[in-house]
């Protein structure tokens, strides 16, 4: 589960397909931005750009929308 805090702003990194927080970068390079690294979801094996949420509330709303589809 990736939760980052940059300048006191919480970031939740999640899979856009299943909503899982169990994501990890494909590259371990610090100087490369998240969208260029590529991520893999450990739950559904999605490979690509993850979603970044700035609050737990927004993340939970996204999970509700996922269940409706």
Protein Blocks (a to p, Z undefined) as FASTA:
>chain_A
ZZddeehiacddddfklopabdcdfbfcfklcfklnopadfklopacdddddfbfklmmm
mmmmmmmZZ
